[in-house]
Amino acid sequence: MFTVQDEIYRYNEERWEALVEADALFTRPMLDLDEEQARAYLGLERLGLSGDLTGRKVLCLAGGGGQQSVAFACSGPT
């Protein structure tokens, strides 16, 4: 496997590590959400979307630290 670890890679790694060290909100894992908390976090109704995700497929683009993907997974049956 080929791995690139040039100066851009190192710069990004240092910045992300600094954000984690500073406990930035979007770097915190959200793995302990229950269904109600997940739906509240996502705020789908606020966006004009149904809160019922049963049978829907979800694609998380630019999901940041991954909190949204976990929240979608915890938000109810699929």
N, C-alpha and C positions, 0 to 999 in steps of 0.2 A: 504494500500500500504506500502510495506517495503522499507525503505530508509537507505542506508548505508552512514554514515558520519564519517568514521574512519580517522586516521591520514593521510592516502594517499589521501583521498577525500579532506581534509582540505588543505593539501599541494598543490594539483592541483588547488583548488579554489583560494588560495592566489596567486599562480604564474600567473594564467589567469587574475585575477583582476589587478595585477601589470602590465601585458602587456597592458591591456585596458587603465589603467591610463597613461602609457607611450605612448599611441596612436600608438602602433605597427600596421603596415600596414595590417596584416592579421586579425586584430580584428575590423576593420572598416566596418560597413555595406555598401553595395553598392546597395541600393534599388532604386536609381534614374537614372539608366542607360537607355539610349534609345537604339534602335536596333543596330545602328552603333557603339556606345561606347561598347556595350556588345560584339559584334563580335571582335572588336579590342582588348578588354581585354582578351578574350579567346585565340586569336591568332591561330585559327584552321588551317589556311592556312600554317602557319609556321610549323605546325606539320604534314603537308601533308594531312590534312582532308578538305573535302569540307566545305565551309562556310554556305551552305544551309542545315539547320537541319529540314526542313519541313518533317513531318511524321516520324521522327526518335525518338527512345527512348534513353534517356541518363541516365546513372547511375553514380553518383558522389561518388567515393570512396576516402576516406581520403580528404574530401573537406575543411579541415581547418575551417576557420571562416564562411563558407557558401557562400562566394562571387561567386564561380563558379556556384553553383546551381542557384543563382539569375541571373547571366549573361546568362546562358543557357536559362532560362525562358524568358529573355528579348531579346534574339537574333533573334526572328522572330516567324512566325507561326509554330505551332506544329500539 
